[in-house]
């Protein structure tokens, strides 16, 4: 009986190791975070982070899947193993470190800006007193407006939270809000495709993007980081980045070259 129990335990442990060393990487993304992750005109998800993830999986010998997450509950979905990594223009937050998550080295420098209608007469954040401002749930922008920039937020008539940036911009264009607080690369990409909006000349929060893994997945993080480094060294990283010219200057791995 003891021998049978030992064999059963060994089988369970072997299955557990197999799960830990899965041969598929599931990338959790914000599906509307252009240019890092979004749905292309062909109905397939694409973007800088997605292209890099796919290429890294090829180098690492991993199959690849993409999984759209609810950005406000991304950590919950990661912990539930609905995906293996949150990799989608994700700001590295101290709370993530404090909660024990494994986080990659930062790969992108970003900042937060305010977008308004070009003819609104709003020239700075001071002009938003008594106005309605929108921000996406679960973002560093929401954290800033409720934290470091709380004094600014207190001047607003209302701070509206939306599930994604597209809804926030739609509300702005429909006059439901007066401004959108958003990451600069997303703002620049959106404005390149939509007229009548402008970015206020203020940078209200500097931040860096990274990849988020579960606490027990340091080995997976190391494996993906090594694969990305290979892409940097063989020129593939720069080739992919060239497709997204508005973000190239802030990609840290290219600055290091």
C-alpha positions in Angstrom: 0.0 0.0 0.0 2.8 2.4 0.9 4.5 1.7 -2.4 1.2 2.4 -4.3 0.8 5.7 -2.4 4.4 6.7 -3.2 3.8 6.0 -6.9 0.6 8.0 -6.8 2.3 10.9 -5.1 5.1 10.8 -7.7 2.6 10.9 -10.5 0.8 13.9 -9.0 4.2 15.7 -8.6 5.0 14.9 -12.2 1.7 16.4 -13.4 2.4 19.5 -11.3 5.8 20.0 -12.9 4.3 19.6 -16.3 1.8 22.4 -15.6 4.6 24.6 -14.3 6.6 24.0 -17.5 3.7 24.5 -19.9 4.7 24.9 -23.5 2.2 27.6 -24.3 2.4 31.3 -23.3 -1.0 33.0 -22.9 -0.5 36.8 -23.2 -3.1 38.9 -21.3 -3.8 42.1 -23.1 -5.9 45.2 -23.1 -7.6 44.7 -26.5 -8.0 48.4 -27.2 -4.6 49.7 -26.2 -3.3 50.9 -29.6 -0.4 50.8 -30.6 0.6 48.1 -28.0 -2.3 45.7 -28.4 -5.5 46.1 -30.4 -7.6 44.3 -33.0 -6.4 44.9 -36.5 -8.6 45.4 -39.6 -8.4 41.7 -40.3 -10.0 40.8 -37.0 -6.8 39.6 -35.5 -5.1 41.1 -32.4 -1.9 42.9 -33.2 0.3 45.7 -31.9 3.9 46.2 -30.7 3.6 44.1 -27.5 1.8 41.3 -29.4 4.3 41.1 -32.2 7.2 41.0 -29.7 5.5 38.4 -27.6 4.9 36.2 -30.6 8.5 36.5 -31.8 9.8 35.9 -28.2 7.7 32.7 -28.1 9.3 31.5 -31.3 12.7 32.0 -29.8 11.8 30.4 -26.5 10.1 27.4 -28.2 6.7 28.2 -26.8 3.3 28.1 -28.5 1.4 31.4 -28.3 -2.1 32.5 -27.4 -3.7 35.9 -26.7 -6.3 36.5 -24.0 -8.1 39.9 -23.7 -8.4 40.8 -20.0 -10.6 43.3 -18.1 -7.9 45.8 -17.2 -9.5 46.6 -13.8 -9.2 42.9 -12.8 -6.1 41.9 -14.7 -4.3 40.6 -11.6 -7.3 38.5 -10.6 -7.4 36.9 -14.0 -3.6 36.3 -14.0 -3.9 34.6 -10.5 -6.7 32.5 -11.9 -4.4 31.2 -14.6 -6.6 32.7 -17.4 -3.3 34.0 -18.8 0.4 33.6 -18.0 1.6 37.2 -18.3 0.0 40.7 -18.4 1.9 42.3 -21.3 0.1 45.2 -22.9 1.5 48.6 -22.1 1.2 47.8 -18.4 2.6 50.4 -16.0 4.8 48.9 -13.3 3.2 49.8 -9.9 4.7 49.6 -6.5 1.6 47.8 -5.3 2.4 44.9 -7.7 5.9 44.6 -6.2 4.5 44.7 -2.7 2.0 42.0 -3.6 4.8 39.6 -4.6 4.3 39.6 -8.4 7.3 38.9 -10.6 7.9 41.9 -12.9 10.2 42.1 -15.9 12.8 44.8 -16.4 11.0 47.9 -17.8 11.0 48.3 -21.5 9.2 51.6 -22.2 9.2 55.1 -20.7 5.8 56.8 -20.7 3.9 59.7 -19.2 0.3 60.7 -18.6 -1.4 63.6 -20.5 -4.8 65.2 -20.9 -6.6 65.2 -24.2 -9.3 67.8 -25.0 -11.2 69.1 -28.0 -9.1 71.5 -30.0 -11.7 74.2 -29.9 -12.6 73.8 -26.2 -10.6 76.7 -25.0 -8.9 74.5 -22.4 -5.2 75.3 -22.5 -3.9 73.6 -19.3 -5.0 71.4 -16.4 -5.9 74.5 -14.5 -8.7 75.1 -17.0 -10.4 71.9 -16.0 -11.8 73.3 -12.8 -15.6 72.5 -12.8 -15.1 70.2 -15.8 -15.7 66.4 -16.3 -12.6 64.3 -16.9 -12.6 60.6 -17.9 -10.0 57.9 -17.1 -9.8 54.2 -17.6 -10.4 51.9 -14.7 -7.4 50.0 -13.3 -4.8 52.3 -14.9 -1.9 54.2 -13.5 -3.8 57.3 -14.6 -6.7 56.5 -12.3 -4.2 55.9 -9.5 -2.5 59.3 -10.1 -5.8 61.2 -10.1 -6.8 59.5 -6.8 -3.3 59.9 -5.3 -0.5 62.3 -6.3 -2.9 64.4 -8.3 -5.8 64.4 -5.9 -5.6 68.2 -5.5 -6.2 68.6 -9.2 -9.0 66.0 -9.2 -10.7 67.9 -6.4 -11.2 70.8 -8.8 -13.1 68.7 -11.3 -16.9 68.7 -11.4 -16.6 64.9 -11.8 -14.0 62.1 -12.5 -15.6 59.5 -14.7 -14.1 56.0 -15.0 -14.6 53.9 -18.2 -13.8 50.3 -19.0 -11.4 51.3 -21.8 -9.9 54.3 -23.5 -12.0 54.1 -26.6 -15.1 54.7 -24.5 -13.4 57.7 -22.9 -12.5 59.2 -26.2 -16.0 58.5 -27.6 -17.4 60.4 -24.6 -15.0 63.3 -25.2 -16.0 63.5 -28.9 -19.7 63.3 -27.9 -19.3 66.1 -25.4 -20.1 63.8 -22.4 -16.8 64.7 -20.9 -14.4 67.6 -21.2 -11.0 65.8 -21.1 -9.5 62.3 -21.1 -6.5 61.4 -18.9 -4.4 58.9 -20.8 -1.0 57.5 -21.5 0.9 59.6 -24.1 1.5 56.9 -26.7 -2.2 56.0 -26.8 -3.2 59.6 -27.1 -0.8 60.2 -29.9 -2.0 57.1 -31.8 -5.6 58.0 -31.4 -5.1 61.7 -32.5 -3.2 60.5 -35.5 -6.5 58.9 -36.7 -9.1 61.3 -35.3 -9.3 65.1 -36.0 -10.5 67.8 -33.7 -8.6 66.8 -30.5 -5.4 68.0 -29.0 -3.0 67.0 -26.2 -2.3 69.6 -23.5 1.4 70.5 -23.1 1.8 69.0 -19.6 3.3 65.7 -18.6 1.5 64.8 -15.3 3.0 61.5 -14.4 6.1 59.6 -15.6 6.0 55.8 -15.6 7.5 52.7 -17.1 5.9 49.6 -18.8 6.8 46.0 -17.9 5.5 42.5 -18.0 3.6 41.0 -15.0 3.9 37.4 -14.0 2.6 35.3 -11.0 4.8 35.1 -7.9 5.8 31.5 -8.7 6.8 32.2 -12.3 10.2 33.8 -12.1 11.6 31.0 -14.3 9.0 31.9 -17.0 9.9 35.6 -16.7 13.6 34.8 -17.1 12.8 32.7 -20.2 10.8 35.4 -21.9 13.3 38.1 -21.0 16.1 36.0 -22.5 14.1 35.5 -25.7 13.4 39.3 -25.9 17.1 40.0 -25.5 17.8 37.6 -28.4 15.3 39.7 -30.5 17.2 42.8 -29.5 20.5 41.3 -30.4 19.5 39.9 -33.8 17.7 43.0 -34.9 14.2 41.6 -34.9 13.1 43.9 -32.0 14.2 47.0 -34.0 12.4 45.8 -37.1 9.2 45.3 -35.3 9.5 48.7 -33.5 10.0 50.4 -36.8 6.4 49.6 -37.6 5.3 51.8 -34.6 7.4 55.0 -35.1 5.6 57.0 -32.4 6.9 54.8 -29.6 10.4 54.0 -30.9 12.2 56.8 -29.1 10.9 55.6 -25.7 11.8 51.9 -26.0 14.4 51.4 -23.4 16.1 48.3 -25.1 16.7 50.4 -28.2 18.1 53.3 -26.2 20.6 50.9 -24.7 22.0 50.0 -28.0 
